[in-house]
Amino acid sequence: MDQETFAKHKPFAGEKKPSMLRRRVGHDYESRRIYLITMTVEGRLPLLGTLVGSADAPDGSPDAPKVEPSLLGEEVQRCWQSIPNYYPEVQPMALQLMPDHLHGILFVTHQMEQHLGMVLKGFKAGCNKAYRRLFPQVPLCSNTVAAKETLPKGTTPTGFLFSRNYNDHILEGAGELDRWFQYLHENPRRLAVRRGHPEYFRVRFDLTIGSQTYAAIGNRFLLQHPEKVQVQCSRSLTEEQVTETVERMLAKARSGAILVSPAISKGEQAVMRAVLDARLPLIFLTPWGFNEFSRPGHQFYEACAEGRFLILAPWPHENQRLPLTRQMCLALNSMTAEICGR
């Protein structure tokens, strides 16, 4: 949707709700770009494959976590790889099947006549045909006992494999594509870690601390520790002063204190990196809210799994990250002080 059309419809759209399925206003989705696509199975049913391996196994070893595709998952892979047969200007670069969703990278090599949404609509149609072929007792919108018997126990069938719509990210800067490939590669390990420690990866939306209510991911028991220390560093610190601050804060953490930080300034970010590298506990305040499917960033997974990390989000989830304002920074610092009992 272009900006002019968006402006015309906006007065009649009602209240804007956070969504990870909204297309970017002003982007034509037909030009030469690279996209990261995410689709979820209807009802989040684990139909595409099975996670095997150990979260502790080193990368590249036979026991490293991976998803073994089901027959339906293999059909989905074939549909993904066959996209160029119908749209030669669209090249699949990667695909990572998960039990109940998929992540894929598509390269639109030159201007298309069709919107990317039409490409993905065709992909979904092919997957639906495979779904109904492998589960022939599942008619459209079926909820019959006979249909249920063809699917894994405890699932509810429909005639459509994937949920409506999809999530997309558009490649923007240098190095981002490598991070996407790494994200897809590490997804099975993150799932294995999360399954081993589900209590640390479940989002809670009603955690009240003092005057503020937060969404939280991680070990909430860190809040009960009697000694919590606020990390607040001026943006004007020199490199030498940042180093001194890092050493001072690490000493406090090693002596048993829980550090609490929004990691806004370069000094606060340096402290956060040093604490994570030292495998010490930390409470992190983020300005970016959570939804029910939110997970900690890949750099925080290990810390969350070991129970030494907690992320608090005081504000609702937004589909696009807004610029961090001075007012937001001051509010985060005030919340940090309140958590530390100051």
VEXTOR-435951 format. One record per residue (C-alpha): z negated, x negated, y negated. Coordinates in pm, whole numbers, padded with zeros to 5 digits, always signed. Last residue first. Layout:
% residues N
ZXY;...
//
This chain:
% residues 342
-04539-01650-00382;-04581-01493-00041;-04296-01688+00119;-04097-01366+00165;-04156-01284-00204;-04028-01627-00314;-03712-01580-00108;-03664-01234-00258;-03689-01380-00609;-03438-01654-00522;-03199-01394-00384;-03231-01185-00702;-03163-01487-00923;-02852-01569-00723;-02730-01208-00741;-02775-01205-01117;-02585-01533-01146;-02294-01374-00962;-02160-01452-00613;-01797-01342-00610;-01732-01039-00387;-01666-01075-00016;-01420-00814+00104;-01505-00545+00361;-01851-00504+00212;-02173-00485+00415;-02479-00357+00237;-02727-00579+00048;-03052-00752+00146;-02907-00958+00433;-03162-01164+00628;-03059-01430+00881;-03322-01571+01118;-03304-01900+01307;-03525-02090+01550;-03501-01856+01850;-03298-02093+02067;-03004-01851+02081;-03011-01815+01703;-02997-02192+01648;-02711-02223+01897;-02513-01948+01732;-02561-02061+01371;-02249-02277+01328;-02042-02002+01494;-02141-01757+01221;-02403-01500+01320;-02270-01171+01456;-02188-00842+01288;-02084-00548+01507;-02328-00294+01361;-02239-00394+01006;-02397-00677+00813;-02424-00767+00445;-02308-01079+00263;-02562-01211+00010;-02726-01422+00281;-03093-01513+00303;-03162-01782+00565;-03492-01825+00751;-03512-02167+00917;-03662-02330+01225;-03597-02698+01314;-03317-02824+01536;-03280-03145+01329;-02912-03065+01268;-03008-02712+01159;-03269-02846+00919;-03028-03105+00777;-02755-02847+00722;-02997-02611+00545;-03137-02888+00326;-02785-02989+00222;-02704-02626+00138;-03015-02603-00077;-02916-02921-00262;-02557-02801-00311;-02690-02479-00464;-02687-02138-00293;-02857-02194+00043;-03048-01861+00030;-03352-02047+00169;-03675-02007+00365;-03826-02308+00544;-04080-02239+00819;-04364-02493+00806;-04481-02685+01114;-04518-03048+01007;-04155-03111+01096;-04050-02839+00850;-04256-02994+00569;-04111-03339+00640;-03760-03192+00647;-03825-03042+00303;-03926-03378+00156;-03634-03560+00318;-03384-03303+00190;-03534-03313-00159;-03507-03693-00174;-03143-03677-00066;-03071-03412-00329;-03240-03627-00593;-03021-03924-00501;-02708-03708-00513;-02811-03588-00859;-02970-03248-00909;-02806-03024-01171;-02764-02722-00942;-03141-02691-00928;-03296-02668-00584;-03498-02387-00432;-03622-02401-00072;-03921-02169-00034;-04185-02268+00220;-04334-02039+00484;-04672-02115+00637;-04848-01835+00829;-04555-01766+01066;-04505-01392+01100;-04157-01402+00947;-04042-01632+01227;-04107-01339+01460;-03780-01183+01338;-03579-01423+01556;-03214-01363+01474;-03006-01105+01289;-03153-00893+01010;-03056-00612+00773;-03302-00611+00488;-03531-00376+00295;-03696-00515-00020;-04029-00448-00195;-04246-00652+00041;-04049-00718+00358;-03882-00414+00512;-03660-00455+00821;-03454-00139+00859;-03106-00254+00958;-03164-00450+01277;-02862-00632+01416;-02885-00750+01778;-02814-01120+01828;-03165-01257+01884;-03269-00986+02130;-02955-01040+02336;-03048-01396+02442;-02844-01479+02754;-02581-01220+02669;-02542-01373+02323;-02494-01722+02463;-02228-01600+02707;-02054-01406+02428;-02053-01715+02206;-01910-01918+02493;-01630-01664+02544;-01545-01672+02169;-01525-02050+02140;-01148-02078+02187;-01075-01787+01954;-01292-01932+01679;-01142-02280+01727;-00791-02139+01685;-00904-01956+01373;-01073-02267+01233;-00749-02460+01284;-00565-02187+01093;-00812-02209+00805;-00760-02582+00751;-00552-02535+00438;-00589-02198+00273;-00501-01829+00288;-00415-01694+00632;-00443-01315+00627;-00724-01156+00826;-00663-00831+01012;-00871-00559+01174;-00706-00285+01379;-00629+00091+01375;-00741+00352+01627;-00931+00225+01927;-00738+00063+02206;-00659+00186+02558;-00556+00541+02480;-00568+00821+02737;-00945+00844+02726;-01209+00740+02979;-01590+00743+02953;-01765+00451+03119;-02090+00444+03321;-01934+00305+03635;-01607+00123+03579;-01299+00346+03573;-01114+00544+03840;-01408+00779+03909;-01413+00887+03544;-01069+01039+03581;-01179+01261+03867;-01488+01374+03671;-01268+01480+03383;-01285+01349+03027;-00916+01320+02955;-00793+01275+02597;-00446+01185+02729;-00440+01180+03108;-00652+00934+03308;-00583+00994+03678;-00304+00734+03676;-00538+00445+03591;-00310+00145+03642;-00005+00331+03511;-00208+00498+03235;-00333+00163+03109;+00007-00004+03141;+00165+00270+02931;-00120+00243+02678;-00065-00134+02651;+00302-00078+02567;+00207+00176+02301;-00051-00065+02158;+00215-00334+02114;+00445-00080+01946;+00170+00017+01702;+00108-00352+01642;+00466-00405+01530;+00457-00085+01324;+00142-00206+01148;+00321-00528+01058;+00548-00314+00835;+00912-00310+00941;+01217-00469+00777;+01058-00808+00826;+01076-01114+00601;+01051-01442+00791;+00831-01623+01044;+00565-01353+01078;+00315-01562+01274;+00065-01370+01486;-00283-01483+01592;-00477-01278+01845;-00831-01159+01905;-00906-00907+02178;-01167-00645+02261;-01387-00505+02538;-01400-00779+02803;-01263-01050+02570;-00900-01157+02564;-00811-01449+02339;-00449-01463+02223;-00264-01736+02036;+00054-01810+01839;+00248-01487+01894;+00580-01507+01700;+00707-01218+01489;+01062-01248+01348;+01212-01160+01686;+01053-00812+01674;+01126-00627+01999;+01153-00920+02239;+00928-01115+02000;+00634-00882+02097;+00671-00976+02467;+00380-01225+02462;+00141-00953+02351;+00264-00703+02611;+00226-00967+02884;-00131-01041+02775;-00210-00669+02777;-00071-00644+03132;-00293-00933+03239;-00592-00754+03085;-00504-00441+03283;-00506-00642+03603;-00839-00784+03489;-00849-01104+03286;-01098-01381+03370;-01285-01448+03047;-01417-01800+03003;-01748-01983+02985;-01742-02347+03099;-01811-02383+03473;-01488-02571+03554;-01562-02818+03269;-01351-02822+02953;-01639-02747+02717;-01972-02846+02864;-02165-02590+03074;-02474-02445+02905;-02321-02103+02834;-02238-02078+03204;-01922-01941+03360;-01765-01598+03395;-01693-01314+03151;-01492-01036+03308;-01166-00887+03187;-00977-00630+02984;-01163-00311+03078;-01510-00369+02933;-01524-00030+02752;-01585-00063+02377;-01542+00316+02343;-01169+00263+02288;-01101-00108+02344;-01127-00311+02025;-00849-00482+01832;-00866-00800+01620;-00567-00963+01448;-00555-01302+01273;-00240-01308+01061;+00013-01571+00954;+00255-01492+00671;+00628-01454+00595;+00666-01113+00431;+00630-00763+00578;+00257-00691+00542;+00323-00582+00178;-00006-00702+00028;-00113-00512-00285;-00423-00354-00131;-00541-00540+00177;-00556-00310+00479;-00886-00145+00575;-01014-00181+00931;-01330-00383+00862;-01475-00092+00669;-01741-00043+00403;-01717+00308+00255;-01546+00398-00071;-01662+00736-00202;-01386+00990-00234;-01016+00911-00197;-00886+01154-00459;-00925+00930-00767;-00791+00631-00562;-00458+00787-00468;-00263+00704-00784;-00421+00359-00822;-00338+00272-00459;+00024+00375-00508;+00051+00148-00812;-00129-00143-00643;+00098-00142-00339;+00000+00000+00000;
//
